[in-house]
Amino acid sequence: MQLKILHNPRCSKSRQGKRLLEEKNITFETILYLDEQISKIEMGKIVNNFSDSPILLVRTKEKLFKDLKIKKEDLNDKKYVVDVLSKYPKLIERPLLLSEKKTIIGRPPENFLKLI
């Protein structure tokens, strides 16, 4: 199973999630999503493979979220979430662990163990 972590090195939870995978000797690819553009197609897979409400994938407490005047009720629409996160990767909740069929939020980092 190929795993990828959407990682922000400045985020303590993201660092903890990555460290947890390393301690478990799990092979994974690190994607620095703030530096590497995630395509709309890939973002669609990420959102569609998330089993909970798509609003949880969005950092609603970010200043950018408030500045964009996004309505929280719009975040129940997966297509809208894909559009927003594709345009504004800073709003992607982190860290995310991705497999071909599942997306897990690493808050807490131990959530990653559900996938591995």
HELIX and SHEET records of a PDB file:
HELIX    1   1 SER A   12  GLU A   23  1                                  12    
HELIX    2   2 LYS A   40  ASN A   48  1                                   9    
HELIX    3   3 PRO A   54  LEU A   57  5                                   4    
HELIX    4   4 LYS A   63  ASP A   67  1                                   5    
HELIX    5   5 LYS A   72  ASN A   76  5                                   5    
HELIX    6   6 LYS A   78  LYS A   87  1                                  10    
HELIX    7   7 PRO A   89  LEU A   91  5                                   3    
HELIX    8   8 PRO A  109  LYS A  114  5                                   6    
SHEET    1   A 4 GLU A  29  ILE A  31  0                                        
SHEET    2   A 4 LYS A   4  LEU A   6  1                                        
SHEET    3   A 4 LEU A  96  LEU A  98 -1                                        
SHEET    4   A 4 THR A 103  ILE A 105 -1                                        
END                                                                             
